[in-house]
Amino acid sequence: MEAQDGQVPVQGSAAASTGEQLSLLRAHVRGERTLPARDASLALTDPVAEVLVDVPLAHLDRPFEYSVPVEMADAAVPGARVRVRFAGQDVDGYVIARKDRAEHAGRLASLRRVVSPEPVLTHAVLATCRDVARRYAGTVSDVLRLAVPPRHAAAEKALTAAHPQGAEPVRPPRPEPGGWGALRAGEALLRHLAEGGTPFACWTATPAAADPLQDWPTLLAVAATTTLSAGRGVILVVPDHRDVDRVDAALTAALGTGSHVRLTAAQGPQARYTAWLKVLRGHVRCVVGTRAAMFAPVQDLGLVAWWDDGDDLLVEPRAPYPHVREVLLGRARREGAALVAGAYARSAEVQQLVEDGVVAVVAGDGPALRRAAPRVLVAGEGPEPERDQAAAAARLPSVAWRTAKTALATGPVLVQVPRRGYAPSLACQTCRAPARCPSCHGPLALGGRDTPPRCRWCGTAVTAFECPRCEGTRLRASVIGDRRTADELGRAFPGTRVITSGAGEVVARVEGGPALVVATPGAEPVAEGGYAAALLLDAWASLDRPDLDAPLEALRRWLGAAALVRGAAAGGAVVLCGAPTDAPLPPVEALVRWDPGWLAARELAERRELALPPTTVMARVDAERHALADAMTAIGLGDVVERLGPLPAPPPPARGPRAQEPAPRHRMLLRTTPDHVLELTDALRAMRATRAARKEPEPVHVVVDPRDGLV
């Protein structure tokens, strides 16, 4: 006798012995259930599918069982997209497994539809998503939205028609070491990659503005080609699309066309999904892209690499806010791949990996590095104050003006300005009080030379300013942006072409002729043959940022601009303007000596003494006062987690002009050691799941490894 949809067999029959009945009864008590094997409407093999449904609620972050109709038996493969009925509505999901027996004792709902039989969710990607969700106290469904791009049916059909069978990618020959040969342990790294090894390396790049063959995109392409020659796959992640363009060009030169794909969030839906499918089906094994590429389903992954670890663009701005470093580090360990973290500077997190022995340093020796780097001058030091004290303290000191004037005779000059806009901050000329809007008390800013000041909050134009403190009517610029800097330099160097590169209008490349290129950090164009000189203005603005990483971030920005300048042997020079000279500053010393490792080690040692990240792990919890207290009670872990707070938290952004003013929020910082990070994140996930199951109305916002709110 067979159990019918959860009913317990209580009577025997001629065909069922007493032992068989007892076995069925025990199975039902244990919660086991086998779908009717003779039901013609269900699949004959593995009629049960485990499905991850796309539901954002934390307490539903687990697979659910559905029966597989016979007509979907071949299409509902593990990794396929499906539609299922959940909580009274149709939702998307992924089949993650097929099995013969269900754990649920009741009737199972059937799959509604197989959206596509393409197995887009591979086992490796799913395992990575689960690790990321656990590490950042998030849900797997949130990570899957970041990992798998939306389906594009036309892309599937077009790619299937173009590649009906999918041939094995051709292995390229092993390339020459090139610029890696000039680095300590560079050739050893390539040898391990060629032999299928799994080295972990921290690569400190050498400036090579005048030699494209030694530039970092070319060296990344050499490392990728070496890995591909061993028959293994490659993922290269860079901060923005301009970096993708440079690495893409280097890969094309090394591999030819069609041997790699670009994968960025800026691609159209069809282009992005086509690139994803090419990787998934094994048509190509090399991916270059922004953070959208970190989950790419590369087959037989052999190398993961990322550039410029300290760049904020490598942090995902959507929940659960993972960093490319953590995702690729986890993939390298899980999938047995090599790892390369490259940059001109070095973040504290990478320095910790170095000191823990996780990664080995690959870099040029000190003398060779300093020969390749430009000469660095600090305005206000040496004999400059004795010549002209006022000129030495000016925004464009005499040494900077003379350096730029001389350099313009041989090539372009880069001017890095830390702020964008014209005059983003104004103050009263008389009392220096910040200028405020008379309507909403927001800060005033100047958008151009001939435009009136406007409020940065409400946009009101202020044609007649009057200071409420001293009744002054004149304004001055507290902070000068890149566009006003371009106007001032145009007047200081008449007849010289001025190019501006910043937010909204980023220039990728400039010619090698005389020109002044004014750019914000990260938007510096690449000059043909390298810049003749660079002026780093307003150094105080980078050093005074209210951020834990301010010293390392300032050096990262300065090195990023200075690396585009010709070497000292070719006459290249960099002038740092606006840095305090009354006391030695470690970031300035590291720039002059071109020694980012020294500064990173110094910063990490200080943070270790103060128990600050990355030597400890921090989590930030924001909520209303009562909700925060309930959350802290649910989390517990008083023996391994230190609580800092509560303290006032900034309000969430308003969602509309008529939105009610939100209730005051409070913030708690949770600190623990790296050994207990998973205990903390598991407790945070359990707290979120409990509150979601109880339908608590007050939201609790959780961020692990926050990059702000710590200072």
Stockholm file with secondary structure:
# STOCKHOLM 1.0

chainA/1-711         MEAQDGQVPVQGSAAASTGEQLSLLRAHVRGERTLPARDASLALTDPVAEVLVDVPLAHLDRPFEYSVPVEMADAAVPGARVRVRFAGQDVDGYVIARKDRAEHAGRLASLRRVVSPEPVLTHAVLATCRDVARRYAGTVSDVLRLAVPPRHAAAEKALTAAHPQGAEPVRPPRPEPGGWGALRAGEALLRHLAEGGTPFACWTATPAAADPLQDWPTLLAVAATTTLSAGRGVILVVPDHRDVDRVDAALTAALGTGSHVRLTAAQGPQARYTAWLKVLRGHVRCVVGTRAAMFAPVQDLGLVAWWDDGDDLLVEPRAPYPHVREVLLGRARREGAALVAGAYARSAEVQQLVEDGVVAVVAGDGPALRRAAPRVLVAGEGPEPERDQAAAAARLPSVAWRTAKTALATGPVLVQVPRRGYAPSLACQTCRAPARCPSCHGPLALGGRDTPPRCRWCGTAVTAFECPRCEGTRLRASVIGDRRTADELGRAFPGTRVITSGAGEVVARVEGGPALVVATPGAEPVAEGGYAAALLLDAWASLDRPDLDAPLEALRRWLGAAALVRGAAAGGAVVLCGAPTDAPLPPVEALVRWDPGWLAARELAERRELALPPTTVMARVDAERHALADAMTAIGLGDVVERLGPLPAPPPPARGPRAQEPAPRHRMLLRTTPDHVLELTDALRAMRATRAARKEPEPVHVVVDPRDGLV
#=GR chainA/1-711 SS CCCCTTCCCCSCBTTBCHHHHHHHHHHHHTTCBCCCTTCTTBCSSCCEEEEEECCCCGGGCSCEEEECBGGGTTTCCTTCEEEEEETTEEEEEEEEEEESSBSCCSCCCBCCEEEECCCCSCHHHHHHHHHHHHHTTCCHHHHHHHHSCCCCHHHHHHHHHHCSSCCCCCCCCCCCCGGGGGSBTHHHHHHHHHTTCCCEEEEECCCCTTCGGGSHHHHHHHHHHHHHHTTCEEEEECSSHHHHHHHHHHHHHHHCTTSCEEECTTSCHHHHHHHHHHHHTTSCCEEEESGGGTTCCCTTEEEEEEECTTCGGGBCSSTTCCBHHHHHHHHHHHHTCEEEEEESSCCHHHHHHHHTTSSEEEECCHHHHHHHSCEEEETTSTTHHHHCHHHHHSSSCHHHHHHHHHHTTTSCEEEECSSCSSBSEEEETTTCCBCBCTTTCCBEEBCSTTSCCEETTTCCBCSSCCCTTTCCCCEEEEECCHHHHHHHHHHHSTTCCEEEEBTTBCCCEECSSSCEEEECTTCCCEETTCBSEEEECCHHHHHTCSSTTHHHHHHHHHHHHHTTBCCGGGTCEEEECSCCCSSCCHHHHHHHHTCHHHHHHHHHHHHHHHTCTTSSEEEEEEEEHHHHHHHHHHHCCTTTCEEEEEEEECCCCCSSTTCCCCCCEEEEEEEECGGGHHHHHHHHHHHHHHHHHTTCSSCCEEEESCSSSCC
#=GC SS_cons         CCCCTTCCCCSCBTTBCHHHHHHHHHHHHTTCBCCCTTCTTBCSSCCEEEEEECCCCGGGCSCEEEECBGGGTTTCCTTCEEEEEETTEEEEEEEEEEESSBSCCSCCCBCCEEEECCCCSCHHHHHHHHHHHHHTTCCHHHHHHHHSCCCCHHHHHHHHHHCSSCCCCCCCCCCCCGGGGGSBTHHHHHHHHHTTCCCEEEEECCCCTTCGGGSHHHHHHHHHHHHHHTTCEEEEECSSHHHHHHHHHHHHHHHCTTSCEEECTTSCHHHHHHHHHHHHTTSCCEEEESGGGTTCCCTTEEEEEEECTTCGGGBCSSTTCCBHHHHHHHHHHHHTCEEEEEESSCCHHHHHHHHTTSSEEEECCHHHHHHHSCEEEETTSTTHHHHCHHHHHSSSCHHHHHHHHHHTTTSCEEEECSSCSSBSEEEETTTCCBCBCTTTCCBEEBCSTTSCCEETTTCCBCSSCCCTTTCCCCEEEEECCHHHHHHHHHHHSTTCCEEEEBTTBCCCEECSSSCEEEECTTCCCEETTCBSEEEECCHHHHHTCSSTTHHHHHHHHHHHHHTTBCCGGGTCEEEECSCCCSSCCHHHHHHHHTCHHHHHHHHHHHHHHHTCTTSSEEEEEEEEHHHHHHHHHHHCCTTTCEEEEEEEECCCCCSSTTCCCCCCEEEEEEEECGGGHHHHHHHHHHHHHHHHHTTCSSCCEEEESCSSSCC
//
